[in-house]
């Protein structure tokens, strides 16, 4: 029986690895394309060169759009993490009327088609004077990122022992002290995961950013979209490779930290 379970586990892992490889392989093709020596997207590349990475970091258009995306993504990660954590705590501990409806509204940005959200955001922001501004990008992307933080923090709260709060209160700790010394450290992995997802959500978002852009303010995904539709420039392959590697590393980082923490406790 144990051998059968072991074999079944290995088979399941191999199947998962195969499915993952099929899903990821088309995306990874962009990496060798970014090192092509010619101005084409022919695969496999004919010759190798770093010129497209050099062009990415030296071109004002690409460099400025990257810096704009990073600035907006950092602001969104901070704001969405604070708002999402507070919302998750309120849903978990507060006596909120219509909690199910409120939770559904918070999750709405994850299920509403982005083109619908983009048109609504653009219409509202145009009247409010936020279209084409950094503040407008931050507000719009925060609305998209908050649900990911709520999900991550809520998952951490499900395994939280409320008896620890009562024990801290019995020892004389106030609500703020209890949260700072007890609650926050225990739900920190969920908070960090939410912050990472918020950052990546803002960094990769293109539909709303395309509507909110201005001649002087545009994000990296918008520049990439414009590049691939207007001209044949392998610089977009270099940009895609950088974004792919960076976002993958950021998403895997919380898992690695969590695994390292578990091994340290052992």
C-alpha positions as a printed NumPy array, in Angstrom:
array([[  0.   ,   0.   ,   0.   ],
       [  2.786,   2.436,   0.906],
       [  4.595,   1.662,  -2.354],
       [  1.414,   2.339,  -4.298],
       [  0.907,   5.661,  -2.523],
       [  4.549,   6.552,  -3.147],
       [  4.238,   5.707,  -6.829],
       [  0.985,   7.616,  -7.033],
       [  2.643,  10.645,  -5.498],
       [  5.555,  10.491,  -7.924],
       [  3.185,  10.086, -10.852],
       [  1.126,  13.072,  -9.74 ],
       [  4.259,  15.19 ,  -9.413],
       [  5.493,  14.151, -12.851],
       [  2.102,  14.968, -14.356],
       [  2.077,  18.371, -12.646],
       [  5.62 ,  19.029, -13.904],
       [  4.591,  18.077, -17.448],
       [  1.537,  20.355, -17.396],
       [  3.64 ,  23.171, -15.959],
       [  6.277,  22.709, -18.662],
       [  3.633,  22.814, -21.41 ],
       [  2.182,  26.03 , -19.98 ],
       [  5.515,  27.739, -19.331],
       [  7.532,  26.642, -22.381],
       [  5.879,  29.069, -24.868],
       [  6.615,  31.94 , -22.483],
       [ 10.267,  30.968, -22.088],
       [ 10.833,  31.207, -25.853],
       [ 11.081,  34.971, -25.438],
       [ 14.336,  34.645, -23.456],
       [ 16.536,  33.282, -26.29 ],
       [ 14.835,  35.724, -28.67 ],
       [ 16.081,  38.592, -26.529],
       [ 19.679,  37.611, -27.345],
       [ 19.238,  37.574, -31.114],
       [ 21.858,  39.34 , -33.185],
       [ 19.421,  40.464, -35.87 ],
       [ 16.36 ,  42.701, -35.961],
       [ 13.873,  39.858, -36.213],
       [ 11.896,  37.422, -34.091],
       [ 13.089,  34.325, -35.941],
       [ 13.469,  31.28 , -33.694],
       [ 16.015,  29.884, -33.12 ],
       [ 17.974,  33.16 , -33.284],
       [ 20.637,  33.673, -35.925],
       [ 23.607,  34.955, -33.95 ],
       [ 23.771,  36.213, -30.398],
       [ 24.034,  39.728, -29.021],
       [ 23.287,  41.867, -25.962],
       [ 22.4  ,  44.917, -28.045],
       [ 18.69 ,  44.763, -27.242],
       [ 19.346,  44.785, -23.5  ],
       [ 21.689,  47.735, -24.04 ],
       [ 18.983,  49.471, -26.041],
       [ 16.432,  48.8  , -23.298],
       [ 18.508,  50.452, -20.574],
       [ 19.827,  53.328, -22.724],
       [ 16.701,  54.295, -24.665],
       [ 14.862,  57.151, -22.89 ],
       [ 11.484,  55.707, -23.894],
       [ 12.105,  52.27 , -22.408],
       [ 14.043,  53.518, -19.388],
       [ 11.488,  56.16 , -18.425],
       [  8.565,  53.773, -18.797],
       [ 10.366,  51.219, -16.595],
       [ 11.028,  53.803, -13.869],
       [  7.408,  54.979, -14.066],
       [  6.124,  51.418, -13.691],
       [  8.403,  50.735, -10.727],
       [  7.386,  53.942,  -8.946],
       [  3.693,  53.239,  -9.443],
       [  4.067,  49.558,  -8.475],
       [  5.859,  50.404,  -5.209],
       [  3.193,  52.951,  -4.258],
       [  0.441,  50.472,  -5.149],
       [  2.095,  47.686,  -3.137],
       [  2.268,  49.855,  -0.012],
       [ -1.247,  51.287,  -0.32 ],
       [ -2.93 ,  48.027,  -1.339],
       [ -1.171,  46.108,   1.441],
       [ -2.397,  48.519,   4.108],
       [ -5.962,  48.661,   2.791],
       [ -6.161,  44.932,   2.042],
       [ -4.796,  43.931,   5.453],
       [ -7.266,  46.191,   7.248],
       [-10.117,  44.846,   5.111],
       [ -9.135,  41.236,   5.812],
       [ -8.958,  41.916,   9.553],
       [-12.355,  43.612,   9.477],
       [-13.938,  40.719,   7.586],
       [-12.365,  38.147,   9.907],
       [-12.951,  39.814,  13.268],
       [-15.486,  42.582,  12.835],
       [-19.229,  42.282,  13.071],
       [-19.916,  43.752,   9.66 ],
       [-23.512,  43.691,   8.348],
       [-23.7  ,  42.017,   4.96 ],
       [-20.2  ,  40.59 ,   5.291],
       [-20.706,  38.181,   2.385],
       [-21.859,  40.962,   0.07 ],
       [-18.957,  43.169,   1.117],
       [-16.484,  40.371,   0.512],
       [-17.979,  39.816,  -2.94 ],
       [-17.585,  43.505,  -3.769],
       [-13.952,  43.406,  -2.67 ],
       [-13.336,  40.449,  -4.975],
       [-15.134,  42.07 ,  -7.928],
       [-11.974,  43.519,  -9.557],
       [-10.683,  39.95 ,  -9.944],
       [-13.673,  38.794, -11.993],
       [-14.803,  41.899, -13.88 ],
       [-13.32 ,  41.956, -17.409],
       [-10.476,  44.457, -17.491],
       [-11.762,  46.199, -20.602],
       [-15.032,  46.937, -18.782],
       [-13.148,  48.203, -15.748],
       [-10.844,  50.267, -17.977],
       [-13.726,  52.073, -19.688],
       [-15.413,  52.793, -16.354],
       [-12.184,  54.007, -14.743],
       [-11.304,  56.185, -17.724],
       [-14.752,  57.781, -17.795],
       [-14.686,  58.544, -14.064],
       [-11.063,  59.68 , -13.957],
       [-11.571,  61.941, -16.967],
       [-14.235,  63.844, -15.022],
       [-12.106,  63.929, -11.874],
       [ -8.957,  65.096, -13.656],
       [ -7.027,  61.941, -12.756],
       [ -6.497,  60.59 , -16.286],
       [ -2.889,  60.857, -17.356],
       [ -1.615,  61.403, -13.79 ],
       [  0.503,  59.269, -11.493],
       [ -2.181,  59.489,  -8.807],
       [ -4.733,  58.116, -11.25 ],
       [ -2.516,  55.122, -12.044],
       [ -1.923,  54.424,  -8.345],
       [ -5.619,  54.613,  -7.453],
       [ -6.716,  52.417, -10.377],
       [ -4.023,  49.793,  -9.83 ],
       [ -4.67 ,  49.757,  -6.08 ],
       [ -8.308,  48.874,  -6.735],
       [ -7.101,  45.913,  -8.818],
       [ -4.488,  44.821,  -6.279],
       [ -6.473,  45.007,  -3.013],
       [ -8.359,  41.701,  -3.613],
       [ -5.073,  39.789,  -3.87 ],
       [ -3.955,  41.198,  -0.518],
       [ -7.316,  40.37 ,   1.069],
       [ -7.089,  36.755,  -0.121],
       [ -3.492,  36.323,   1.086],
       [ -4.068,  37.878,   4.515],
       [ -7.405,  36.09 ,   4.996],
       [ -5.65 ,  32.778,   4.351],
       [ -3.142,  33.566,   7.116],
       [ -5.934,  34.585,   9.49 ],
       [ -7.757,  31.269,   9.008],
       [ -4.933,  29.474,  10.801],
       [ -4.541,  32.143,  13.473],
       [ -5.203,  31.137,  17.085],
       [ -7.357,  33.842,  18.685],
       [ -6.367,  32.487,  22.071],
       [ -3.061,  34.291,  21.652],
       [ -4.901,  37.622,  21.618],
       [ -6.76 ,  36.727,  24.799],
       [ -3.514,  35.657,  26.439],
       [ -1.872,  38.965,  25.508],
       [ -4.87 ,  40.878,  26.891],
       [ -4.682,  38.95 ,  30.166],
       [ -1.034,  39.993,  30.433],
       [ -1.996,  43.65 ,  30.129],
       [ -1.371,  44.309,  26.434],
       [ -3.703,  46.741,  24.692],
       [ -5.219,  46.169,  21.225],
       [ -2.444,  48.036,  19.381],
       [  0.305,  46.299,  21.339],
       [ -1.327,  42.919,  20.746],
       [ -1.532,  43.57 ,  17.041],
       [  2.046,  44.842,  16.817],
       [  3.667,  42.181,  19.002],
       [  1.454,  39.138,  18.379],
       [ -0.881,  39.362,  15.395],
       [  1.325,  41.158,  12.866],
       [  4.344,  38.805,  13.148],
       [  2.125,  35.726,  12.738],
       [  0.271,  36.978,   9.66 ],
       [  3.384,  38.597,   8.159],
       [  3.888,  35.85 ,   5.525],
       [  0.384,  36.497,   4.182],
       [  0.936,  40.26 ,   4.239],
       [  4.224,  39.922,   2.345],
       [  2.628,  37.596,  -0.2  ],
       [ -0.164,  40.099,  -0.722],
       [  2.344,  42.919,  -1.168],
       [  4.233,  40.918,  -3.786],
       [  1.053,  40.123,  -5.715],
       [ -0.003,  43.778,  -5.52 ],
       [  3.367,  44.88 ,  -6.892],
       [  3.263,  42.341,  -9.725],
       [ -0.361,  43.186, -10.55 ],
       [  0.52 ,  46.849, -10.998],
       [  3.729,  46.095, -12.897],
       [  1.985,  43.807, -15.419],
       [ -1.3  ,  45.698, -15.889],
       [ -1.763,  47.055, -19.422],
       [ -5.456,  47.549, -20.256],
       [ -6.297,  50.292, -17.75 ],
       [ -2.81 ,  51.769, -18.152],
       [ -3.42 ,  52.053, -21.891],
       [ -6.523,  54.187, -21.252],
       [ -4.921,  56.331, -18.536],
       [ -1.651,  57.054, -20.337],
       [ -0.628,  60.496, -21.55 ],
       [  2.065,  61.624, -24.018],
       [  4.453,  62.105, -21.095],
       [  3.301,  59.333, -18.754],
       [  3.122,  55.709, -19.803],
       [  4.058,  52.453, -18.135],
       [  6.321,  49.673, -19.378],
       [  3.483,  47.315, -20.451],
       [  1.988,  50.125, -22.576],
       [  5.361,  50.779, -24.202],
       [  5.724,  47.047, -24.888],
       [  2.254,  46.862, -26.412],
       [  2.918,  49.869, -28.612],
       [  6.268,  48.453, -29.705],
       [  4.914,  45.075, -30.771],
       [  2.035,  46.627, -32.739],
       [  3.987,  49.392, -34.478],
       [  7.406,  47.977, -35.35 ],
       [  9.638,  44.91 , -35.25 ],
       [ 11.963,  45.688, -32.384],
       [ 13.56 ,  42.808, -30.436],
       [ 13.982,  45.219, -27.522],
       [ 10.519,  44.082, -26.497],
       [ 11.921,  40.546, -26.094],
       [ 14.565,  41.904, -23.716],
       [ 11.912,  43.841, -21.801],
       [  9.67 ,  40.772, -21.638],
       [ 12.541,  38.618, -20.369],
       [ 13.382,  41.111, -17.631],
       [  9.737,  41.361, -16.521],
       [  9.296,  37.57 , -16.685],
       [ 12.356,  36.835, -14.565],
       [ 11.639,  39.644, -12.084],
       [  7.971,  38.767, -11.521],
       [  8.71 ,  35.039, -11.244],
       [ 11.409,  35.718,  -8.652],
       [  9.099,  37.995,  -6.679],
       [  6.274,  35.457,  -6.665],
       [  8.575,  32.617,  -5.586],
       [ 10.362,  34.687,  -2.937],
       [  7.628,  34.443,  -0.237],
       [  7.462,  30.664,  -0.736],
       [ 11.229,  30.346,  -0.347],
       [ 11.215,  32.531,   2.765],
       [  8.357,  30.511,   4.242],
       [ 10.152,  27.235,   3.553],
       [ 13.385,  28.599,   5.009],
       [ 11.515,  29.702,   8.13 ],
       [  9.988,  26.247,   8.575],
       [ 13.354,  24.528,   8.19 ],
       [ 14.874,  26.985,  10.679],
       [ 12.231,  26.105,  13.27 ],
       [ 13.023,  22.425,  12.865]])
